[in-house]
Amino acid sequence: MIPLPQLLLLLQSPGLNASFLTRITSVQAYIARGQSYPFSSNDMSPGLMLFWLNELGLFTLCFAKMADSDCSSVCSAEFKSRRMGVVHKEEYKRENIRKAKVKGLQRINYQGRNVPAMQQGDDCKCKKQCFNKISEAERIGVFNKVYSFNKKNEQDLYLQSLIEIQDIKRKRPRNEDPKERSSNFTYNVSVFNRRVAVCKKAYVSLHGITENRVRRLCNLILKGEAPIDKRGKHPCPRRMSAETCQLVREHIESFPLKEACCSSHVHKYLDARLDVRQMHGLFQEKYPSANVSYKCYLKFFKENFSLAFGKPKTDICCVEKQPSQKLKSLHLSDKAKQVAAAELMVHRRSRNFYTAMKNVKKKCSNSDDIIGLTLDYVQDMPLSDIPIQEMFYYRHLQVFNFCVHNLKTGKSVFYSYHAGEGIKDPDTGCSFLLDYISNHVPERVKELYLFSDNYSSQNGNHTVVRFLAALTASKRFHKIVHYFPL
């Protein structure tokens, strides 16, 4: 199936074995019958198969025979979703173009134009008869040898090893101001581990390269340097210097930061009235000589700072965690830490108060002989709304509202009166509570839980305690518990 000269060249190619050639021969048989080759997981990749079909001149025949058949399994690979954090650099467009250029394959460049595959040039037709020194099979081997490397640096080193530098033995100037050359070059091709001297034009044609590439290799030989591929490694002209980066960093750090305790870490953020556009404008005003665009400033801000603008929405339990963070701070005085410790203690006590309220509410829903009540005066309201400022301070009557909320039913009862009927004293509050118990609390209830929003050490609580003691002495309730937040 495969011609003998090409078979010999394939046997010399790196990475090939007998099973590889057997599968290529099988592909040829399927092509001859007009069928598509069934690839399996043990076979070579379709891209590698098509590469060697192209090398053997069977690529066009393959698609001509398989035009009416389903060849999607040959031309396209199975799509696999990318895992988070895994970068498939080998699948990037630039990597595919770079690999195709090294292998001399047909490709679509960055401008969208079709670039044909590299081929050997025409006969040099020089007096040395360079092409006649090498057979056709050997010329194909010379060409395949160059594009068998995986990197351009390896290709350049191989091509540079075939160029030799020599001193000029005789100079024959033909004009008054001749262009002097310091050295001369001789070119060779490698055929079955032997070197064959050829002219420059034959050297370019047999290897399928350009004269500019040969000129670059010769200049590197004169300098005594090895060829290094520097494409894509040049510094960006718009890149900020280290001094400018330091100025931008100091300017961003000069803005005051605020802290919010979110879950298990401290979240730092900037003022909500700021944004990166305003910060960049302030930077330009402070450093007019620094040429930093808004795009560069924004990129530096995103890559080096993890800051947000405004308080986060998911800020949980900041009242408790802010004092605890203040206690751990090294910049606060002892007096400020004492204030923070007092705030933390108050918050913890209030948390216990509301936890007890939730537990009582659960007990009330499960038992009929238990009831929970919350007592509190709501905001005082003026008896009349007078818009005249001079008359505002002549008002003396206020409307008081005492609220009793039932935790079991979720309903509330308000007792309203104005300052002409009474004052806000413990006796009034106890009379309202007695009226509520007499009219809204069933006789089967024997446990009473009260929650009031005041201090337990207030003098008015003595009256409340005596009133509750009277309720137990009259055997209206067997148990009364009164909770205070502080």
N, C-alpha and C positions, 0 to 999 in steps of 0.2 A: 504494500500500500504506500508506504513512505519511500521516496527515492533513496538509494544507497548513500549518495553524498550527504544528504540532509540527515540521514540516520546517524552517520558518523559524527556529524557536528553536534547532534543532540546528545550523543553518548559522552562528548567532551564537555557539555555544558554543566555548570555546577548545580547540585541539588536534584539531578535527574537520575532515575534508576530504570530498571527493566519494566517494573509494573507501571511506571509513569508512561513509558512509550507504548505499553500494551493498551492503556486506556485511550491514548491519542489515536492509535490504530482503530480501536473500537468506534471512536467518534467518526472517523473517516468512513467506516462501513455503514453507520447509520445515515450519514450525509448522502452517501451514494444511493441508498434506498429511499431518500426523501423523508426520513423519520427523525424525530427529536430524540436525543440521547437522554435516557433516564438517570439523572444524577442522584447519588445517595450520599449519606453522611460520611462514608468511607472514601468517597472519591475526592479528587482535587476540587478546589473552588471553581465555579463557572468563569470568574474573571481570569484566573490563571490559565484555564483551558483555552479561552478565547485569545489570550496573549500568544500562546504557542501556535494556535491555528493561524493567527495573523503572521507569525514568523515563518510558517510553512507555506504561506500564500493561500490558505484555505478559508480565511475569514469571510471573504466575499462569497465564496461558494457555499459556506455554511448558511448564510442568511438567504441566499438565492434558493436553496433547497428547502429551507424551513420557513419560507415566507407565508405559506398557507397553513402551517401547523402552529401549535401552541409552544412557543419558545420562551414564554415568560419565566419558566424555571431556570433557563440558562442565563438570561440577560439580567434578571433582577434577583436580589437576595431578599430573604425573609426579613420584614421590618420588625425590629425589637425596640420596645420603649426604653428610654434611658432612665436609669435609676438616679435618685436624687444624690448629688455629690459625686457621681461618676462621670468623668469627662472622656468622651470618645474622640480624642484628638485626631486619630487616624481617619475619621469620617468627615473631617472638615473639608470645605471646598478647596481651600488653599493647599491642604495636604494632598488632595487628589490631583490637583494641577501639578504640584511639585513632583509627585511620584510619576505622573505621566511624562513629564519633561525628562526625568532621569532615565526612564525606560524608552523614551522616544516614541510613545504611543500617540494616537490621535486624541485630541482633547478640545474642550471649549475654554478659551482663555477668560480673563477677568472682564474683558470688553464684550464678551458674548460671541466672539468670532470663532469659527471652526479652524483649528490648526491641524493640518494633516500630519500623519506619522512620518518620522524621519526615515529617509531612504539613502542608499548609496548614490553618489554623484556619477557623472559621465566619465568616460575614459580621458585620461590626461593627454594622450597622443603626443607625448614628449619623445625625445630621441633615445631616452633610456628604456622605452617600452615597458613601463612599470606594470601595467595591467597584464601584459603577457607573461610576466614572471610568476603570476599567481593564478591558479585555476579558479573556476567559478565557485566551486564548493569552498575553497579556501577564502575567497573574498567574502562569502556569506559568514564564514566563521569569524573573520576579522570584525565584521560589522556587529555580529551577535555578542562578541566578547566585550565590546565597549558598553553595550546597553544591558549587560548581565549584572552590572553593579547596582547596588541599592541606594547609593549616595553619590552626589556630584563630586564631592572631594575624592572619593575612590576613583571615579572616572578620570578626574584631572591628574591624579598621581600616576595612573596607568598611562595616560597619554603623554605626560611629561617625561616618563621613563623611556619613551620611544624617541625622544628628541635629544640630540647630542650637540654640544657646542664645540666649535673649533676656531682656532685663530686664523685670521686671513693671511695666507701665505704670500700673495702678490697683490699690489695695488696698482691699478692702471687708471689714473685720473683722466677723464675725457674733457674736462673743462677747467677753468682757472680756480674756481672755488668748489671743489668736489665735496659731496656729503660723505664724510668718513664714517665707516662702520667699524666698531671695535671687534666684532666677532661674526662668525658665520654658523649656520645651523644645518645639520643633516637630519633627515627624517627616516624612520623605519616603521615597519609593521611586523607584528608577531604572528607567525604561521607555524603552528605545531611546535612551539617552544624554540623556534629559530627566527632570527631577525632578518628581514629583507629590506634593503635600502631602496627608498622610493623618493620621488620628487615631492615638493610641498603640495602641489595640486592633487596628486594621487593620494597623499596622506589625508588630505581633507575629504576627498571623495570616498575613499575606502572606509573611513571611520564615520562618515555621515555627520560631520561637524562643520562649523563655519570658520572662515579665516580669522575673524575677530577672536575667536576662542584660542586659536593657535598663536596669534600675536600676543595675547595675554600670557599664555604659558611660557613663551620665549622671553618676555620681559621679566617674569618671575625667576627664570633660570639665570638671567643676567644679574638679578639682585641677590641670588642665592636663597630664595624663599620658596616654601612649599605652597601650593595652591590651597586657599581656604575660601569656602563659600561664605560671603558676607551679606548675602541678600536677606533683607528683613532684620538685620542687626544694626543698622545705622541709628544713631540717637535721634529722637524726635526733635525737630527744630522748635516746636512750641512747648517743649517740656520746661517746667519751672526749675530754676536752680535751687540749690540747697538753702541759700540765703533767703530766697523768696518764700520757699516752703516754711522756713522758720518764722518769717514775718506773718504769714497766714495763720500758722498755728498759734502764735502769741496773740494775734488779734481775736481769734475765736475763743481762746481761753480767757480773754479779758471780760467777756460777758458773764454776768452773775448767773449761777446755776441754782435751781430749786430742787428739792428732794421730795419724793413721794414713796412711801413704803408699799410696794406691790408684792403680795404673796411672800416670797422668801428672800427678796433682794430689794435694794434701794434703787429706785428709778429716778434718774436725773434728767431734768428738762429745762428748756429756756422759756423765757416769757412768751405768752401766747400772742402778744402784739408784734413780735419779731418774725422775720422770715429770712431766708438766705439772700434774697434780692436786696433787702435793706442792709444786711450785714456786709454784702459786697460793696454797696454804695458807700457805707461808712469806711470801709477799707480803702477805697479809692480816694476818699477825702483825706484820710490820714497819711497814706503813702501814694502820692500822685505819680511818683517816678517809677513805681513798680507796675510793670505791664502784666497784669493778671486779669484775664477775662472772666466773665461770670461763669462760663462753662467749666473752666479750670478750678475756680473757687468752689463751685458746687461739687465737683468730683472729689476734691481734697476733703471737703466736709463730710461726704458720705463714706469715704474710705478710711478716715482716721478718727471720726467721732461718731458715737452712737447716741445722739441727742435728738429729742423731739421738741416740738413747740407746743406748749400748753400742758396742763395737767392731764395725765392719762385717765381714761374713762373707767378702767377697771382698777380703781384705787380702793382697796378693801382695808377697813379697820385702821385708817391712818391716825385716828385720835389716840389709839393705844400704842401704835408702833413708833410714832414720832417722839414721845417722851422716852421710850426705851432706847431709841437711837441717840437721843441727846445725852442719856446717861453714859453711853459708850464713847461719846465724843471727847477728844483730847483738847479741844479749843475752848470749852466752857469753863467758867469759874465754879467754885464750890456752891455759891449761892444759887446760880442758875441750875445746877444739878439738883439742889434741894427742891426748887420749884418744880422741876421736871418729875422728880420722885413723887411729890404730892399730887401732881396731875395724873400720874400713872395709877396711884392708889385710888383716887376718886373714880377714875374710869373703871377700874376693876370692880369696885364696890357697886357701881351702877350696873355693870354687866351681870353681877350676881343677882341684883334686884330684878332685872328683866328675865333672867333665867328662872327665878322662882315664880314669876308671873306666868310664864309659859307652862311650868309644871302644874300650877294650880288650875289653869285653864283646862289642862288635860284631865285632872282629877274631877273637875266639875262635869265634864262631858261623860264620864264613866259612872258617876254616882249621883243620886238624887238628893242626898242629905248633906251635900257640900255646895257652898256658893262662894264666889269670889267677887269683890267689889273694888273699884278704883274710885278715889275721891280727889277732887281738885277744883279750885276756883279757876275759871277761865278768865280771859282778859276783860278788864273793866271797860265799860262803854259809856260815853257821855250821854246824858238824858236828851239833849238837843244839840243839833249840829249847826253852829253859828259860824258863818264864813267871815264875819267882821272881826278883825284882829283885836280891836279895843274891847269887844264884848266877850272874846274867847276866855279871858281870865276871870270873868264874872260868874262863870258857871260853878255851881257848888254841888249839884246832884250828879251822882254816878250810878250806873246800873250794874249790880253785881249778879253773877251767874255761877251757881254752885252745881257741879255735874257729878252724878253718880252713874257709873258704867258697870253693867252686869257682864262679867266674863263668861257666864254660862249661856246666856241668851244673845249677847252681843248688842243689847239695847241700852239706851241711856235716858236718864230723867234729869231735867234741868229745873232748878229752883231759882227764880229771878225776883229781885227786889231792888229798890233804889235806896239811896243813902238817907232819904227822909223816913224810911220805914225801919231801918236797922243798920248795923255796922258789920264789918267782917271780924267776927270774934269766934272763939271756940264754941261758945254756947249756941250760936246760930248754926254752925256746922253740925253739932251733935243733934240739934232739933231736926234738921233736914235728914240726917242719917236715920233717926228714930222713925220719922214719917215714912221713909222708904222701906224700912224693915217691917213696919206695921202693915203697909198696903201692898208691897210687891214681893216680899219674901214669904214662901209657904211655911206652915208650922212644922212640916217634916224635916226642914233643914236644921241641923244641929251643929254644923261646923261652919265658921265664918272666917274668911281670909280677906283682910283689908290692905290696900296699897294706896299710900298717899305720897304726894310729891313735895316733901318738906324734910327738914332735919329732925332727927329723933330727939335732939337736945333742946328743942324750942319749948318755951314755957307753956305755950298753948296746948301742948300734948298732955300736960297733967290732967286737964279737963277731959280730954279724949280717953285717957287711961281709966279715969274714975267712971266714965260713962260705960265703957266696955266691961268694967268689973261689975257694974250694976246689972248689965244684961246677963252675965253668967250667974250672978247671985239669984236673979229671978228665974233661973233655969230655962231661959229662952234659948240659950246656946250652951252646948257642953264644952266647946273649944273655940277660942277666938285668937287668931294670929294676925298681928299688925306689922307690915313690912315698911321700912323706910329705905330710900336709896342711899342715904349717907348717915 
